[in-house]
C-alpha cells in the first residue's frame, strides 16, 4: 500500500470517485486518442448517471479530456473552457450490462481525424480501470507506465512487441492480449516496471502488423 492509497488523491472535490476518478477517465481517453479532442459524446452509467451532476462528474470528465489533472482549479469551469477551446460535447445516460456503477463511455474525435471509444470505471480514491477500447475488452489502470499496442491478430506480432521492449531493457510487470475475433484486431497491453523509452515508441510502428502505439505515463512521471 502506498501513500496515495492511504491519503487519497490531491484533487478538486467533492468526490474522489465522481470527480477525481472522472477526471482521470477523461484524461485517459485523451491519451488513448493520441491527439487534442474536438468532439466528445459521453455516456454515464449507474451512479455516474444518477448523482454525477451534483458531484460534478460531467465537468470532471470534460476537464480530463481537456488535459487537466484532478488538482486543477479550472475543473468547475471546464464546460466554459471546453467551449473556448473548441471542444464540442454532449452527455446522455445509458444502462450498461455488467458494468461498475461509476462507469462512463467516451466516444472522442481528434482534430487530426482519429476516433476512439473508451469505457472506464472509477473505483474509488481516484483510481480507475479502463474496461474497453473500441468495443474490445481490456483491463488496466494506467498507474504503472503502460504501453498500448493495437495490432493485427496474427503469429509473430506479440513476439516482436516483446523483443522491442527487451532490447531496450524494459521489464514487463504484466502483459495482456485482447482481441475482437481470431485473425482480427487486438490490443496488447504491457505495464512495465520502468519508463518506456522513446526508442521503443518509435520502433514499434514500423513493425509489420502494428497499427497504433500509445504510451501512458505512470502517476509518478506526470
URHU-V412614 format. One line per field, one symbol per residue. phi: phi as a letter, one per 30 degrees, with the letter a starting at -180 (. if undefined). burial: I if it has 24 or more other C-alpha atoms within 12 Angstrom, else O. Layout:
phi: ???
burial: ???
This chain:
phi: .cddddciddacdcbdddcdddeddddddddddiaddcabcccccideddbdddciddddddedddjdcecdddedcddddddddicdbbbadbccdhceecbbcccbccdcjdbbbbcbbccjiidbbdcbbhicdbaacidcebccccbddbejdddddddedddchcdddbbbbbbdadiccbccbbccdbecddddddddddddjdcabbccddeddd
burial: OOOOOOOOIIIIIIIIIIIIIIIIIIIIIIIIIIIIIIIIIIIIIIIIIOOIIOIIIIIIIIIIIIIIIIIIOIIIOIIOIIOOOOIIIIIOIOOOOOIIIIIIIIIIIIOOOOIIIIIIIIIIIIIIIIIIIIOIIIIIIIIIIIIIIIIIIOOOIIOIIIOIIOOOOIIIOOIIIIIOOOOOIIIIIIIIOIIIIOOIIOOIOOIOIIOIIIIIIOOOOO
